[in-house]
Amino acid sequence: MPDNIKLTQYSHGGGCGCKIAPGVLEEILNSQFAFPDNKNLLVGNHSKDDAAVYDLGNGTAVISTTDFFMPIVNDPFDFGRIASANAISDVYAMGGKPIMAIAILGWPIDKLPASVAQKVLEGSRAVCAEAGIPLAGGHSIDAPEPIFGLAVTGMVNLENLKQNNTAKEGDLLFVTKKLGVGILSTAQKRELISEAHFTQLLKQLTQLNSLGEKLGKIEGVNAMTDITGFGLLGHLTEMAEGSKLMAEIEYARLPIIDGALEYLEKKVVPGATNRNWNSISNKVTFADSINQQQAIHLLADPQTNGGLLISVSENSVKEVEELLIQNRYEAFSKSIGKMAAASSYSITVR
């Protein structure tokens, strides 16, 4: 493989920052067709959840999801790892266990050698092996930009199924990864990132959210989703509105990845941040003490393979905190806010 190939230079976006903005996506998905009801389809287009869920009628359900994007890092092996971990996360976010994956590959064969695509697939196989699932097949096309991702199938016991629109008033909120990876990813593409910051970025981007399967077994985990391209504000808005509630966020408690504030001072902001913010700006209010511009850049920052966002009943908080600590998530074992009765805003940041 040629050493001078930098995958991020072959795509106009990267990672979950490639996502279409929420407002535009709603327009695309709008339909006049009345689809027939299917009593076994527990989660589908009627909600904004992470995956589709189909009841098998025996106390278990199939989880089906897909996710793909353009390179967020230059190394093809790492790109395959990141894209795969991100896709598998949707199954974990439903409280499920992945069982199989199928690859989705778009490759500009006139610009990049097949040997580079082979490295992408090898990275995917490595993460699938870590998740304990086979990369069982896939489909490829000749495309103008490199694209990779997975379609993932999972299973879940119905009693463990978690959705993003079932939070309860009074629930406490937790996250399991630091925010700001979109900022660091943009710094990398602009060749501004330090080696230390890139090392921590890569570690977080490739980390599986397998904790979601364990969280699914806790009854008091009322709602769960993963934080990806719409940023914390976008995915929390979906949780709040879907649950007919609002969310209150304690800004000082949010975990921010090292270097994010440093690069913000250098005007390093992903293009998707402003698209995300424009889609929800009328739904969020800030306390006067908050640096609003900084908060917007961090909370609307598009995350790739971001952490789980968990809404937990007060009676189960201790159990969740203990689970986080036992699984080496000590830094995320304190809540970042809570769910409250609906108001004129979906989110308050204070």
WOCOR-V379306 format. One record per pair of residues at least 12 apart in sequence whose C-alpha atoms are under 7 Angstrom apart, sorted by the first residue. I is the first residue (numbers start at 1). J is the second residue. Records with the same first field share a line. If there is no record, write none. Layout:
I->J / J
This chain:
1->115 / 116
6->74 / 75
7->71 / 73 / 74 / 75
8->71 / 72 / 73 / 74 / 189
10->145
11->70 / 71 / 145 / 146
13->70
14->69 / 70 / 71 / 72
15->69 / 70 / 71 / 72 / 304
16->69 / 228 / 229 / 302 / 303 / 304
17->229 / 272 / 302
18->69
19->229
21->275 / 276
22->279
23->279
40->54 / 55
41->53 / 54 / 55
42->54 / 55
48->238
49->163 / 164
50->90 / 225
51->63 / 64 / 65 / 90 / 91
52->64 / 65
59->157 / 158
60->155 / 156 / 157 / 158
61->155 / 156 / 157 / 158
62->153 / 154 / 155 / 156
63->91 / 153 / 154 / 155
64->152 / 153 / 154
65->90 / 151 / 152 / 153
66->87 / 150 / 151 / 152
67->87 / 149 / 150 / 151
68->83 / 147 / 148 / 149 / 150
69->147 / 148 / 149
70->146 / 147 / 148
71->146
72->185
76->116 / 119 / 120
77->119 / 120 / 122 / 123
78->123
79->120
80->120 / 121 / 123 / 124
81->123 / 124 / 126 / 127 / 206
82->205 / 206
83->148 / 149
84->124 / 127 / 149 / 150
85->127 / 206 / 207 / 208 / 305
86->304 / 305
87->149 / 150 / 152
88->152
89->208 / 209
90->226
91->154
92->209 / 210 / 212 / 213
93->212 / 224 / 225 / 226 / 308
94->161 / 162 / 163 / 224
95->156 / 160 / 161 / 162 / 212 / 213 / 215 / 216
96->154 / 155 / 156 / 161 / 213
97->154 / 155 / 156 / 213
98->133 / 152 / 153 / 154 / 155
99->133 / 153 / 154
100->133 / 134 / 135 / 136 / 152 / 153 / 154
101->134 / 135 / 136 / 150 / 151 / 152 / 153
102->135 / 136 / 137 / 138 / 150 / 151 / 152
103->137 / 138 / 139 / 149 / 150 / 151
104->138 / 139 / 140 / 148 / 149 / 150
105->139 / 140 / 141 / 147 / 148 / 149
106->140 / 141 / 142 / 143 / 146 / 147 / 148
107->141 / 142 / 143 / 145 / 146 / 147
108->142 / 143 / 144 / 145 / 146
109->142
160->216 / 217
161->216
162->216 / 222 / 223 / 224
163->223 / 224 / 225
164->223 / 224 / 225 / 239
165->223 / 239 / 242 / 243
166->222 / 223 / 243
167->222 / 223 / 243 / 311
168->222 / 339
169->245 / 339 / 340 / 341
170->313 / 338 / 339 / 340
171->311 / 312 / 313 / 314 / 338 / 339
172->311 / 312 / 313 / 314 / 335 / 337 / 338 / 339
173->310 / 311 / 312 / 335 / 336 / 337 / 338
174->309 / 310 / 311 / 334 / 335 / 336
175->307 / 308 / 309 / 310 / 332
176->307 / 308 / 329 / 332
177->306 / 307
178->255 / 256 / 257
179->255 / 256 / 257 / 298
180->256 / 257 / 260 / 298 / 301
181->201 / 303
182->270 / 301 / 302 / 303
183->260 / 268 / 269 / 270
184->260
186->268 / 269 / 270
187->263 / 268
197->258 / 259
205->304 / 305
209->307
220->312 / 313 / 316
221->310 / 311 / 312 / 313
222->311 / 312 / 313
223->310 / 311
224->308 / 309 / 310 / 311
225->308 / 309 / 310
226->306 / 307 / 308 / 309
227->303 / 306 / 307 / 308 / 309
228->302 / 303 / 304 / 305 / 306
229->302 / 303 / 304
230->276 / 300 / 302
231->299 / 300 / 301 / 302 / 303
232->299 / 300
233->299 / 300
234->276 / 300
237->346 / 347
240->346
241->346
244->342
245->339 / 340 / 341 / 342
246->339 / 340 / 341 / 342 / 343 / 345 / 346 / 347
247->338 / 339 / 340 / 346 / 347 / 348
248->337 / 338 / 339 / 347 / 348 / 349
249->336 / 337 / 338 / 348 / 349 / 350
250->336 / 337 / 349 / 350
251->349 / 350
253->336
254->336
272->302
273->297 / 300 / 301 / 302
276->300
277->300
283->345 / 346 / 347
284->345 / 346 / 347 / 348
285->345 / 347 / 348 / 349
286->348 / 349 / 350
287->349 / 350
290->350
321->333
